[in-house]
Amino acid sequence: MVVPYITAARVGNRMSWVTLVDALAAGHTGAEAIIDDTFLHRGEDVLLSRSAWIDGKGVAVKSVTVLPGNAAKGRPSVQGALVLFNDTTGAVEAVIDSALVTRWKTAGDSVLGAKLLARADSRRLLVVGAGEVARSLVEAYMAIFPGLRQIRVWNRNPDRAAALVRELGLRYPLVQAGADLASEVGNADIVSTATMSMEPVVFGDWLSPGTHLDLIGAFTADMREADDRALQRGRLFVDSRATTLHHIGELMMPLASGAITEAKVLGDFNDLCKGMRGRLTSNDITVFKNGGGAHLDLLTARVILAAARG
């Protein structure tokens, strides 16, 4: 049997954000995932392997090399692949380009969180950041929240925000560049942050009643995008307790300082997708931390494989 190597070109336009979000939600209504991460270091270079096993869904191992020095040589800093195994036989079903998996997984994770927590009548989206994730977020939010009437993109570098707006504007005329960040946050129904910030860029006092805050960028123990006040004001949820509470600075720092306790984290996808109410009133501020665990890679890989098979 020839095992396919799947890239974006092989999938073509057969992927759907709606299909993916439905699959991610369904994947959290059955058996809970077994998850583990391993790191190997060579100076600044890192090999990260994220593994997940979900009974009935299979096994996935996504391994990526992170070589910061590649940037100066004109090569990608992050490269890798996901190996998908059959749950029954243990056979390898596919090898999938890690960038393809991560692109769909990351935005899909966040828009599922928003579907479960944001107001259904949300009209104004603010994306903080102007990289690849920001591009995917605009596509994903437009698919899951077709009632959006305004999308703002803000970046510390206004030229980067303007460039992304020009590109996206060809498909989504409602995309515009944001101005003052505090004002943009205060006027948004959904705020989605996708930065590499080591310190807060969004502050709780800026958030208006009813806002949903979607935190994506912080993925290490020394990174965060929101201040303590934002977490304190909101009803706080995560995609997975196992991959966020003691692994990501967004939660580790306020937990360590006593600004919040673990009880402040009201639930994760396993709870929300099985019926827990996230938003209780239209005035609630909801906060969601996207940790992007390997179980989400596995569920996303299943959707990608189905799309590749047509």
N, C-alpha and C positions, 0 to 999 in steps of 0.2 A: 504494500500500500504506500502510495506517495503522499507524504504529509505536506499540505499546502503552506507556503509562506505568504501571509496576507499583508498587503500594503494598502494605502489609501486608493491607489490606482485600481487595485483588484476589486475593491468594494464599490467604487464609482459613486453614483448618487442614490444608492439603494438604502442608505442609512436614514433613519428618521428619529428626531428628538422625541417625538411622542411615543414611538415604539420603545425606545430606550428607557424613557422615564417609567413607562408602564412595567417594563421588565425589571427595573431596579426595585420598584415598589413590590412587585410580586415576589421577588427574591428574598424579601424580608418578612414574608408571612409564613415561611416554613421553618426548616431547620436552621439554627444559628450557625454562623461560620466559625471555623477554627482558623485563626490568623497568626502569622508570625513574620517578623522582619529580621534580616541579618545584614550586617555591615562589615565590609573589609576595607582597610585603609592602607594607602601607600603615600605618606605625606599628605598633600592636599587632595590626592586622587581617591575616589571612593567607588566601591562596587556595592550597590544596594540591591538586595533581593527581597521581594515581598511575596509571601505565599498565602494561599487561602484554599480551604477545602469546605465545600458545602454539600452535605448529603443530598443526592439527587441532581446536583448541578455539575459536580466534577471538581477538578483540582486545577489551580493555575499558579504558576511561578513567573513573576515578572522581574527580570534582572536588568539593571542599567548601570553603565559606567558613567561616572561624573568626573571629567577631567578638565578643570578650569583652564589649564594651559592651552587647550585646543583652540580657544577663541583667538589667540594671537596668531595661530597658524591657519586661520580661516576654516577650521573644522568644527563640527558640532561639539558642544561641551557635554551633552547628554545623549547617549546612544544605548539601545538595548532591544530586547524582544520579550514577548510573553509566550510561554509554552502552556498550552491547554491540554489537559488529560481527561480521558473518558472516566466517568465516575464508576462505571461497572467493571470495565476491563483493565483500566489503568493505562490504556494505549494513548499515545500522543495523537491528538486530533488535528492540531494546527499549531503553527508558530506565527505570531502576529507582531508586526512592528510596534514597539512600545509607544512611539509617539502617537500612533493612530489610536491605541487604547486610551492613553492618557488624555488626549484631546476630547474624546467623547465622554469618558468617565468623569472628568473634572467638572465640566459644565453640566452634565446630566445629574451629578450628585447635588449641585447647587439648585438647579431648577426643580428637582424633586423636593428638596427642602422648602423651597418657596411655594410650591404647589400645596404642600401640607401646612404651611405656616403663614404665608402672606395673605392679605385680603384678596379675595377673588376679583374684586373690582379695581385692583391696582391699575393705575394709568401712567405713572411716571417712574421710570427706571433710571438710576444713576449707576454707571460703571466707573469705578475708580481703578485706573490702570489702563494701559494702552498696548499691551503685548498680545501674544497669541491667545492666551486665556480670555482676555477681554473680547477679542473677535468672536470666539466661540460662544461666549456668554450672550452677546447680542443675538446671535442666531437662535440659541436655545430658548432664551426668554421670549423672543418673538413667537416661537412655535408653541410654547406652553401658555403664554399670556397674550393671546391675539388681540386683547382689548387695550394693549399699551398704546398710548397716544404720544408719548414723548420719551426719548432715550437720550440721556446726556452722557458724554464720555469726558472724564477729567483725568489729567495726568500732571505730575510735577513739571514735566517738560511739555509746555503747550504745543510745541511743534509736533511731538509724537501724537498727542491727542488729535490735532488737526489732520495729520496724515491718515490716521485710522478712520476718522469721520469722513474724509474724502473717499476712502475706499469703500466703507460700508454704505455711504450715502447713495451709491449707485444702485443698491438693492433695497435699502431701507431709508427713504427720504426723511423719516422722523428722527434720525440720528443727528445730534448736534454736539458741538464742543461745549463743555461746561466752563463756567467762569470761577467765581469764588466758591471754594469747596464747602465752607460752612453753610452758605445759602443753598447750594445745590442739595446737600444732605437734608436740610430742613424742608425742602420742597418735594422731596422724593417719597414715593410710596414704597419702593424697594431700593436699597442701597447694596450693591455687590462690589466687594473689594478684591482685587486681584493684583497685589503689589508684592514687591520683595522687601517691604519695610521691616526694620528691626524695632521700630517704636510706633505707637499709635498714630494713625492718620485720620481716623474718625473718632469723634468725641461724643459721649453720651448726651451731653447737654444740647447738642445740635439736633438730636432726633426728635421728630414730631410724633405725637400720639398716632398709633396705627401703622407705623413704619415697620418694615421687615428688613433686618440687617443680615446680609449673607457674607460671611467671612471666609475667604479662600486662601489668601496668599501665605500666611504664616504656616510653615510646615516643619520648622525645627524648634528646639527648646529655647532659642534666644530670639525668636521672631514674634511679633504681634502687630495687629492692624487697628484694634479698638482699645480704648482705655477702660479702666475699671468701671467707670460710671455707666458706660454703654452696657456692660454685662449685668450690672446691678439693676438698671432700669428695665431690662428686657426679660421676657420669658425665654430662658436659655435652653437650647437643644443642640445636639451634635449628631453626626451621621453614625458614629460608633463610639461608645465610651472607651472601648478597648484600644482604639488608635488615637485618641485625642487627650484624655484627661491628664495622663502622665507622660505625654510625648511631645506636646506642642505648647510653645510659650504662651499662646493666646489664653490658655487655661492654666498652665503650670505656674505662671508668674502671679496672677491674682489669687490662686489657691495657696501659694507659698506665703504671700503677704497677709492672707486672711481677708482680702477684699471680698472674696466669695468662698463658699464651702462646696463640697461635692454635691450636696443636696440641692444647690442652685441649678444644677444640670437636671432638668426635669425629665428628659427622655432622649432616646435616639431613634433611628429608623425602625429598629425592631419593635419599639413601643408604638410609634406613630403609625406605621403601616399595618399594625394589628388593632388600630382603633383608638389609641390615646388622643384626646383633644389637645391640640397645640395652642391654637388661638382661641381664647374664650370670649373676647369682645372685639369689636371693630377698633377700639382705641388701644388695645394691647400693642406694645412694642415687642416684637419677636426677634430673637437673635439665633442664628444658626452657624455652627462651626463645621465647615467642610474639611474633613481630615483625609478623605480619599484612600481608604484602606484597600488591601488586596482583595477583599471579598467583592468590592465594587469593580475592580479590574476583572475578576472572574465573570461576574454577571454581564459586564460590558462586552467581554470577549465572546460570550455566547451569542449576543446580538450581532456582533461583527461577523462571526462565522456564518450565521444564518444569512446575513446579507451577502456575503461572498459567494455563498452557494446559490443565491438567487431565489 
